[in-house]
Amino acid sequence: MTHLPRVLLADDHAVLRSGLRLLLTSHNEYDVVGEASSGTETITLAEQLQPDLILLDLSMPSLGGLDALPALRKLVPSARILILTMHDDPQYLRQALKNGASGYVLKKAADAELLSAMRAVLRGEVYVHPSMTRVLLEDLLSAAKTTNGENVWESLSEREHEVLKMVALGHTSGEIAGQLNLSAKTVETYRARGMEKLGLQTRAALVKFALQEGLIKRD
């Protein structure tokens, strides 16, 4: 029998947790293994239950979601943490990603978007609410430049260019290896080396960089 992703719901509003539980169980894609109403309770339950995914609110009593993130990353390193919040402040987004969140969704989002975000982070991707991607694009513009103003992209090799463009477009290492006639390990080496040169940590950051620099086009 296929293992359903184990989900921990963390929000101080019982009505919202109830609605989330109903949404997730009705789709038969997830196993809701626990509910927490505070940051400290989230940490305790996460350590006990070892969920695959944590839906984490930022504003909770005793310990907020942002402050709980470092402990959660340490105690359940394999878990994906998706922020589900009413806060559309860019500072919250930046801090959440810095502290180890895998994604950031606003509570005003439709059910379909939340489910898409959950699937994305469980695949190892980073998901950011569409209305907030501009913030990260602007951050990336300055981060991807050298001190003398030259674009770091030009310092990459032709092969690194090819690999990173394909990564930004959503291709897997296996797909890239097949198209470029390389081994998957070699592709990963080019990817890691290119990302390091650009000072980027995640595919989401790479996508934002590629859009900003006109390397790929927004659909």
Backbone as CSV, one residue per row, in Angstrom:
resi,resn,N_x,N_y,N_z,CA_x,CA_y,CA_z,C_x,C_y,C_z
1,MET,0.843,-1.198,0.000,0.000,0.000,0.000,0.881,1.252,0.000
2,THR,0.517,2.221,-0.864,1.305,3.438,-0.978,1.193,4.279,0.284
3,HIS,2.326,4.767,0.716,2.377,5.602,1.905,1.869,7.002,1.578
4,LEU,0.823,7.440,2.268,0.325,8.799,2.091,1.206,9.761,2.876
5,PRO,1.509,10.937,2.316,2.303,11.920,3.058,1.624,12.269,4.378
6,ARG,2.413,12.253,5.452,1.893,12.544,6.784,1.982,14.052,7.031
7,VAL,0.845,14.647,7.386,0.759,16.099,7.504,0.423,16.516,8.934
8,LEU,1.149,17.527,9.415,0.858,18.139,10.714,0.327,19.542,10.461
9,LEU,-0.842,19.849,11.022,-1.471,21.157,10.873,-1.132,22.018,12.081
10,ALA,-0.588,23.199,11.844,-0.202,24.080,12.954,-0.818,25.461,12.757
11,ASP,-1.887,25.729,13.502,-2.574,27.019,13.440,-3.373,27.175,14.722
12,ASP,-3.443,28.395,15.237,-4.140,28.576,16.510,-5.652,28.721,16.366
13,HIS,-6.170,28.657,15.139,-7.612,28.728,14.931,-8.159,27.329,14.636
14,ALA,-8.943,26.817,15.566,-9.470,25.456,15.442,-10.360,25.300,14.210
15,VAL,-11.103,26.335,13.880,-12.005,26.264,12.726,-11.188,26.100,11.434
16,LEU,-10.100,26.827,11.344,-9.256,26.706,10.155,-8.630,25.321,10.077
17,ARG,-8.142,24.829,11.196,-7.554,23.478,11.197,-8.588,22.448,10.768
18,SER,-9.801,22.604,11.246,-10.870,21.676,10.892,-11.141,21.710,9.391
19,GLY,-11.151,22.928,8.836,-11.370,23.062,7.405,-10.244,22.456,6.589
20,LEU,-9.015,22.650,7.055,-7.866,22.069,6.363,-7.905,20.549,6.414
21,ARG,-8.230,20.019,7.577,-8.319,18.558,7.719,-9.362,17.987,6.755
22,LEU,-10.501,18.642,6.681,-11.568,18.186,5.789,-11.107,18.242,4.334
23,LEU,-10.446,19.340,3.966,-9.960,19.493,2.590,-8.972,18.392,2.233
24,LEU,-8.022,18.154,3.119,-6.961,17.195,2.812,-7.461,15.756,2.805
25,THR,-8.296,15.414,3.767,-8.794,14.031,3.817,-9.777,13.743,2.685
26,SER,-10.471,14.762,2.225,-11.448,14.553,1.148,-10.776,14.221,-0.172
27,HIS,-9.518,14.583,-0.320,-8.806,14.295,-1.560,-8.044,12.968,-1.506
28,ASN,-8.047,12.337,-0.345,-7.396,11.027,-0.189,-5.932,11.040,-0.626
29,GLU,-5.273,12.192,-0.467,-3.859,12.295,-0.828,-2.961,12.371,0.388
30,TYR,-3.542,12.696,1.538,-2.733,12.979,2.715,-3.298,12.298,3.956
31,ASP,-2.402,12.062,4.889,-2.773,11.504,6.187,-2.483,12.576,7.240
32,VAL,-3.530,13.236,7.732,-3.365,14.276,8.745,-3.126,13.588,10.083
33,VAL,-1.902,13.661,10.566,-1.518,12.893,11.750,-1.589,13.690,13.046
34,GLY,-1.753,15.013,12.944,-1.816,15.796,14.172,-2.160,17.251,13.934
35,GLU,-2.556,17.930,15.017,-2.878,19.348,14.966,-2.229,20.048,16.156
36,ALA,-1.700,21.231,15.901,-1.061,22.019,16.961,-1.622,23.434,16.926
37,SER,-1.717,24.043,18.097,-2.288,25.387,18.177,-1.265,26.437,18.621
38,SER,-0.016,26.036,18.783,1.037,26.977,19.168,2.362,26.497,18.602
39,GLY,3.332,27.413,18.615,4.638,27.039,18.108,5.315,25.953,18.919
40,THR,5.203,26.047,20.244,5.835,25.035,21.098,5.163,23.671,20.926
41,GLU,3.851,23.676,20.777,3.148,22.400,20.560,3.521,21.814,19.203
42,THR,3.709,22.672,18.225,4.116,22.208,16.900,5.454,21.482,16.973
43,ILE,6.390,22.050,17.696,7.719,21.444,17.831,7.615,20.087,18.519
44,THR,6.831,20.026,19.595,6.671,18.776,20.346,6.052,17.689,19.475
45,LEU,4.960,18.027,18.783,4.270,17.034,17.954,5.115,16.636,16.743
46,ALA,5.825,17.594,16.185,6.663,17.283,15.019,7.728,16.259,15.381
47,GLU,8.337,16.424,16.554,9.362,15.473,16.986,8.754,14.098,17.230
48,GLN,7.542,14.055,17.802,6.890,12.783,18.094,6.394,12.087,16.830
49,LEU,5.771,12.850,15.936,5.066,12.277,14.798,5.914,12.144,13.537
50,GLN,6.994,12.936,13.446,7.860,12.918,12.265,7.055,13.010,10.960
51,PRO,6.320,14.099,10.781,5.502,14.250,9.569,6.356,14.509,8.331
52,ASP,5.745,14.283,7.173,6.419,14.585,5.912,6.251,16.056,5.551
53,LEU,5.156,16.633,6.030,4.840,18.017,5.693,4.185,18.701,6.878
54,ILE,4.600,19.945,7.134,3.998,20.737,8.196,3.401,21.992,7.572
55,LEU,2.095,22.191,7.764,1.453,23.440,7.370,1.537,24.359,8.578
56,LEU,2.306,25.420,8.462,2.672,26.223,9.618,2.200,27.666,9.500
57,ASP,1.408,28.098,10.479,0.991,29.494,10.566,2.126,30.299,11.195
58,LEU,2.181,31.588,10.891,3.227,32.422,11.476,2.819,33.022,12.812
59,SER,1.550,33.354,12.954,1.071,34.030,14.172,0.388,33.039,15.101
60,MET,1.138,32.544,16.069,0.602,31.608,17.050,1.097,31.997,18.440
61,PRO,0.352,31.653,19.478,0.786,31.994,20.846,2.001,31.190,21.290
62,SER,2.666,31.707,22.279,3.849,31.124,22.942,5.092,31.125,22.067
63,LEU,4.936,30.794,20.804,6.075,30.795,19.889,5.529,30.876,18.469
64,GLY,5.917,31.907,17.741,5.424,32.065,16.378,6.085,31.106,15.411
65,GLY,5.500,31.013,14.238,6.021,30.103,13.239,7.449,30.394,12.819
66,LEU,7.780,31.674,12.650,9.146,32.030,12.258,10.169,31.557,13.282
67,ASP,9.829,31.746,14.559,10.749,31.344,15.623,10.809,29.829,15.785
68,ALA,9.732,29.156,15.405,9.699,27.694,15.529,10.472,27.004,14.407
69,LEU,10.634,27.694,13.277,11.251,27.073,12.107,12.627,26.453,12.361
70,PRO,13.572,27.155,12.998,14.897,26.548,13.206,14.847,25.237,13.987
71,ALA,14.004,25.199,15.021,13.884,23.967,15.815,13.266,22.852,14.984
72,LEU,12.271,23.186,14.179,11.615,22.182,13.340,12.601,21.622,12.308
73,ARG,13.404,22.487,11.732,14.381,22.031,10.743,15.393,21.074,11.379
74,LYS,15.715,21.325,12.644,16.677,20.480,13.337,16.063,19.149,13.760
75,LEU,14.827,19.185,14.261,14.187,17.983,14.795,13.594,17.086,13.714
76,VAL,13.100,17.678,12.657,12.519,16.889,11.556,13.108,17.390,10.231
77,PRO,14.386,17.146,10.019,15.064,17.689,8.833,14.493,17.228,7.505
78,SER,13.841,16.074,7.501,13.287,15.569,6.241,11.918,16.167,5.921
79,ALA,11.305,16.809,6.891,9.957,17.356,6.684,10.002,18.617,5.831
80,ARG,9.012,18.767,4.983,8.826,20.008,4.239,7.923,20.915,5.066
81,ILE,8.253,22.188,5.106,7.459,23.124,5.908,6.882,24.185,4.989
82,LEU,5.564,24.208,4.911,4.855,25.156,4.057,4.153,26.185,4.942
83,ILE,4.553,27.427,4.805,3.927,28.499,5.576,2.555,28.802,4.985
84,LEU,1.538,28.839,5.842,0.186,29.205,5.436,-0.232,30.349,6.341
85,THR,-0.274,31.554,5.790,-0.416,32.732,6.626,-1.267,33.813,5.959
86,MET,-1.727,34.757,6.764,-2.440,35.912,6.246,-1.476,37.053,5.912
87,HIS,-0.216,36.934,6.336,0.759,38.015,6.181,1.361,38.041,4.774
88,ASP,1.151,39.154,4.065,1.763,39.301,2.751,2.928,40.296,2.788
89,ASP,3.453,40.511,3.973,4.609,41.392,4.160,5.865,40.699,3.626
90,PRO,6.600,41.348,2.715,7.815,40.734,2.150,8.827,40.297,3.200
91,GLN,8.893,41.014,4.312,9.862,40.656,5.344,9.571,39.284,5.934
92,TYR,8.283,38.969,6.099,7.919,37.641,6.597,8.344,36.568,5.605
93,LEU,8.115,36.839,4.338,8.501,35.882,3.297,10.001,35.635,3.319
94,ARG,10.768,36.718,3.317,12.226,36.572,3.310,12.714,35.777,4.523
95,GLN,12.183,36.124,5.694,12.633,35.465,6.912,12.229,34.002,6.939
96,ALA,11.031,33.709,6.451,10.569,32.317,6.434,11.470,31.454,5.558
97,LEU,11.795,31.939,4.369,12.671,31.175,3.480,14.072,31.063,4.060
98,LYS,14.544,32.135,4.679,15.867,32.114,5.307,15.927,31.094,6.434
99,ASN,14.819,30.956,7.175,14.779,30.034,8.312,14.483,28.597,7.917
100,GLY,14.301,28.339,6.635,14.160,26.954,6.193,12.809,26.522,5.696
101,ALA,11.881,27.454,5.494,10.574,27.067,4.953,10.731,26.620,3.503
102,SER,9.881,25.694,3.089,9.912,25.204,1.708,8.954,25.968,0.811
103,GLY,8.047,26.720,1.419,7.079,27.457,0.614,6.301,28.447,1.451
104,TYR,5.563,29.316,0.756,4.852,30.397,1.429,3.545,30.637,0.680
105,VAL,2.422,30.348,1.338,1.104,30.512,0.725,0.243,31.398,1.619
106,LEU,-0.523,32.282,0.993,-1.419,33.150,1.757,-2.745,32.440,2.000
107,LYS,-3.345,32.711,3.134,-4.596,32.046,3.489,-5.738,32.392,2.545
108,LYS,-5.605,33.510,1.847,-6.641,33.888,0.889,-6.578,33.053,-0.390
109,ALA,-5.556,32.232,-0.513,-5.400,31.403,-1.709,-6.540,30.392,-1.825
110,ALA,-6.844,30.018,-3.045,-7.874,29.011,-3.284,-7.361,27.637,-2.847
111,ASP,-8.307,26.743,-2.570,-7.933,25.386,-2.161,-7.000,24.729,-3.172
112,ALA,-7.282,24.957,-4.450,-6.476,24.319,-5.504,-5.033,24.781,-5.435
113,GLU,-4.817,26.064,-5.114,-3.443,26.566,-5.027,-2.713,25.955,-3.837
114,LEU,-3.406,25.839,-2.717,-2.792,25.228,-1.540,-2.371,23.794,-1.840
115,LEU,-3.245,23.043,-2.478,-2.919,21.660,-2.811,-1.743,21.594,-3.786
116,SER,-1.708,22.506,-4.742,-0.590,22.550,-5.689,0.713,22.865,-4.959
117,ALA,0.633,23.797,-4.007,1.829,24.157,-3.238,2.321,22.976,-2.419
118,MET,1.404,22.235,-1.815,1.782,21.070,-1.022,2.465,20.021,-1.883
119,ARG,1.907,19.772,-3.051,2.511,18.786,-3.953,3.900,19.236,-4.380
120,ALA,4.042,20.540,-4.635,5.332,21.065,-5.093,6.416,20.899,-4.027
121,VAL,6.114,21.286,-2.791,7.150,21.195,-1.751,7.469,19.742,-1.420
122,LEU,6.495,18.867,-1.533,6.759,17.450,-1.288,7.642,16.848,-2.378
123,ARG,7.639,17.473,-3.550,8.543,17.044,-4.634,9.939,17.622,-4.450
124,GLY,10.098,18.447,-3.421,11.400,19.047,-3.178,11.557,20.427,-3.781
125,GLU,10.465,20.985,-4.303,10.511,22.308,-4.891,10.191,23.364,-3.840
126,VAL,10.391,24.609,-4.209,10.036,25.730,-3.344,8.861,26.447,-3.994
127,TYR,7.839,26.716,-3.197,6.645,27.367,-3.729,6.427,28.698,-3.016
128,VAL,6.203,29.747,-3.806,5.914,31.067,-3.251,4.640,31.590,-3.896
129,HIS,3.755,32.140,-3.074,2.506,32.696,-3.572,2.803,33.660,-4.727
130,PRO,2.107,33.508,-5.872,2.408,34.309,-7.064,2.485,35.813,-6.817
131,SER,1.661,36.332,-5.941,1.647,37.778,-5.713,2.920,38.287,-5.033
132,MET,3.749,37.359,-4.545,4.935,37.766,-3.801,6.243,37.455,-4.524
133,THR,6.154,36.881,-5.706,7.387,36.522,-6.410,8.181,37.754,-6.828
134,ARG,7.508,38.876,-7.074,8.208,40.094,-7.481,9.221,40.521,-6.422
135,VAL,8.870,40.316,-5.164,9.767,40.690,-4.069,11.088,39.949,-4.187
136,LEU,10.997,38.654,-4.460,12.217,37.858,-4.551,12.996,38.168,-5.828
137,LEU,12.277,38.522,-6.882,12.958,38.925,-8.111,13.823,40.159,-7.863
138,GLU,13.273,41.106,-7.121,14.019,42.324,-6.818,15.226,42.027,-5.924
139,ASP,15.024,41.119,-4.953,16.136,40.742,-4.088,17.256,40.097,-4.906
140,LEU,16.830,39.282,-5.859,17.790,38.509,-6.635,18.622,39.392,-7.551
141,LEU,18.057,40.483,-8.006,18.767,41.373,-8.916,20.077,41.858,-8.307
142,SER,20.029,42.254,-7.049,21.243,42.726,-6.397,22.144,41.574,-5.969
143,ALA,21.556,40.457,-5.584,22.349,39.318,-5.112,23.151,38.673,-6.234
144,ALA,22.668,38.794,-7.463,23.312,38.112,-8.583,24.317,38.984,-9.318
145,LYS,24.704,40.086,-8.728,25.679,40.971,-9.351,26.994,40.937,-8.564
146,THR,28.081,41.117,-9.265,29.374,41.218,-8.579,29.539,42.640,-8.061
147,THR,30.568,42.860,-7.268,30.759,44.172,-6.665,31.035,45.256,-7.702
148,ASN,31.570,44.908,-8.857,31.838,45.930,-9.876,30.685,46.082,-10.859
149,GLY,29.573,45.404,-10.563,28.369,45.591,-11.368,28.242,44.645,-12.540
150,GLU,29.224,43.813,-12.788,29.132,42.891,-13.909,28.232,41.711,-13.543
151,ASN,27.555,41.178,-14.546,26.665,40.054,-14.318,27.460,38.768,-14.118
152,VAL,27.223,38.102,-13.005,27.952,36.867,-12.702,27.651,35.784,-13.729
153,TRP,26.490,35.889,-14.366,26.090,34.880,-15.350,27.158,34.709,-16.434
154,GLU,27.803,35.813,-16.801,28.797,35.759,-17.863,30.036,34.964,-17.468
155,SER,30.228,34.739,-16.180,31.411,34.003,-15.729,31.218,32.491,-15.807
156,LEU,29.978,32.052,-16.063,29.706,30.614,-16.136,30.131,30.050,-17.484
157,SER,30.421,28.752,-17.490,30.789,28.093,-18.739,29.536,27.871,-19.588
158,GLU,29.748,27.558,-20.848,28.627,27.311,-21.756,27.770,26.148,-21.249
159,ARG,28.414,25.098,-20.739,27.680,23.933,-20.257,26.883,24.278,-19.004
160,GLU,27.467,25.103,-18.137,26.738,25.543,-16.944,25.526,26.372,-17.345
161,HIS,25.679,27.203,-18.377,24.546,27.967,-18.898,23.426,27.024,-19.338
162,GLU,23.789,26.020,-20.123,22.790,25.085,-20.656,22.051,24.367,-19.528
163,VAL,22.826,23.845,-18.574,22.228,23.072,-17.486,21.314,23.941,-16.629
164,LEU,21.777,25.130,-16.252,20.976,25.973,-15.369,19.717,26.485,-16.052
165,LYS,19.776,26.773,-17.333,18.577,27.189,-18.050,17.531,26.070,-18.041
166,MET,17.993,24.833,-18.242,17.071,23.699,-18.267,16.518,23.412,-16.878
167,VAL,17.350,23.599,-15.855,16.868,23.444,-14.479,15.785,24.476,-14.198
168,ALA,16.025,25.726,-14.612,15.059,26.799,-14.390,13.751,26.524,-15.104
169,LEU,13.816,25.830,-16.225,12.612,25.505,-16.986,11.885,24.287,-16.421
170,GLY,12.449,23.685,-15.392,11.751,22.597,-14.714,12.187,21.195,-15.082
171,HIS,13.248,21.059,-15.866,13.718,19.729,-16.246,14.465,19.061,-15.091
172,THR,14.310,17.767,-14.959,15.034,17.017,-13.935,16.457,16.735,-14.406
173,SER,17.299,16.310,-13.488,18.680,15.980,-13.847,18.724,14.861,-14.876
174,GLY,17.822,13.885,-14.726,17.768,12.785,-15.682,17.397,13.247,-17.080
175,GLU,16.426,14.147,-17.160,16.007,14.671,-18.457,17.124,15.485,-19.104
176,ILE,17.789,16.301,-18.283,18.884,17.124,-18.801,20.021,16.231,-19.291
177,ALA,20.321,15.187,-18.516,21.385,14.259,-18.893,21.090,13.633,-20.253
178,GLY,19.834,13.233,-20.449,19.458,12.623,-21.715,19.582,13.573,-22.890
179,GLN,19.156,14.814,-22.693,19.175,15.787,-23.791,20.579,16.280,-24.119
180,LEU,21.440,16.346,-23.119,22.796,16.840,-23.344,23.825,15.719,-23.469
181,ASN,23.349,14.479,-23.408,24.229,13.312,-23.523,25.312,13.316,-22.450
182,LEU,24.868,13.575,-21.217,25.758,13.574,-20.066,25.231,12.589,-19.039
183,SER,26.041,12.265,-18.044,25.545,11.456,-16.942,24.815,12.361,-15.968
184,ALA,23.896,11.797,-15.209,23.149,12.584,-14.232,24.091,13.203,-13.202
185,LYS,25.146,12.465,-12.847,26.111,12.974,-11.875,26.838,14.207,-12.411
186,THR,27.174,14.171,-13.705,27.843,15.312,-14.324,26.922,16.519,-14.352
187,VAL,25.655,16.268,-14.646,24.666,17.350,-14.651,24.577,17.990,-13.274
188,GLU,24.553,17.161,-12.237,24.470,17.679,-10.875,25.711,18.517,-10.535
189,THR,26.867,18.106,-11.061,28.093,18.861,-10.823,28.017,20.238,-11.465
190,TYR,27.570,20.283,-12.735,27.410,21.567,-13.421,26.390,22.443,-12.700
191,ARG,25.312,21.816,-12.265,24.267,22.570,-11.574,24.798,23.173,-10.265
192,ALA,25.452,22.347,-9.472,25.967,22.814,-8.179,27.011,23.911,-8.367
193,ARG,27.891,23.725,-9.352,28.954,24.702,-9.577,28.379,26.029,-10.071
194,GLY,27.406,25.947,-10.973,26.786,27.151,-11.491,26.004,27.899,-10.425
195,MET,25.258,27.160,-9.623,24.476,27.777,-8.553,25.387,28.467,-7.549
196,GLU,26.521,27.826,-7.255,27.470,28.411,-6.309,28.026,29.732,-6.851
197,LYS,28.357,29.743,-8.135,28.882,30.962,-8.746,27.864,32.099,-8.696
198,LEU,26.593,31.750,-8.868,25.539,32.759,-8.862,25.127,33.161,-7.452
199,GLY,25.577,32.377,-6.469,25.202,32.674,-5.093,23.764,32.319,-4.798
200,LEU,23.234,31.301,-5.496,21.835,30.888,-5.325,21.777,29.548,-4.606
201,GLN,20.709,29.369,-3.824,20.591,28.157,-3.013,19.505,27.202,-3.497
202,THR,18.473,27.703,-4.148,17.320,26.872,-4.504,16.937,27.063,-5.967
203,ARG,16.156,26.119,-6.470,15.664,26.244,-7.844,14.755,27.462,-7.971
204,ALA,13.967,27.737,-6.932,13.075,28.892,-6.975,13.881,30.179,-7.175
205,ALA,15.006,30.277,-6.479,15.860,31.446,-6.631,16.448,31.515,-8.037
206,LEU,16.786,30.344,-8.587,17.328,30.294,-9.947,16.283,30.748,-10.958
207,VAL,15.040,30.302,-10.780,13.955,30.703,-11.681,13.793,32.218,-11.656
208,LYS,13.809,32.784,-10.475,13.651,34.233,-10.342,14.798,34.976,-11.018
209,PHE,16.009,34.454,-10.847,17.178,35.042,-11.503,17.026,34.971,-13.021
210,ALA,16.617,33.804,-13.522,16.485,33.611,-14.967,15.421,34.531,-15.563
211,LEU,14.322,34.710,-14.846,13.278,35.629,-15.309,13.780,37.070,-15.315
212,GLN,14.466,37.446,-14.256,14.971,38.807,-14.131,15.967,39.134,-15.255
213,GLU,16.805,38.165,-15.591,17.842,38.389,-16.595,17.357,38.117,-18.015
214,GLY,16.092,37.686,-18.157,15.552,37.423,-19.494,16.051,36.131,-20.101
215,LEU,16.558,35.216,-19.259,17.075,33.938,-19.751,15.951,32.985,-20.112
216,ILE,14.831,33.117,-19.403,13.622,32.373,-19.724,12.474,33.351,-19.700
217,LYS,11.365,32.980,-20.316,10.205,33.863,-20.387,9.118,33.388,-19.442
218,ARG,8.419,34.335,-18.829,7.288,34.005,-17.966,6.138,33.536,-18.839
219,ASP,5.501,32.427,-18.427,4.370,31.906,-19.196,3.209,32.888,-19.189
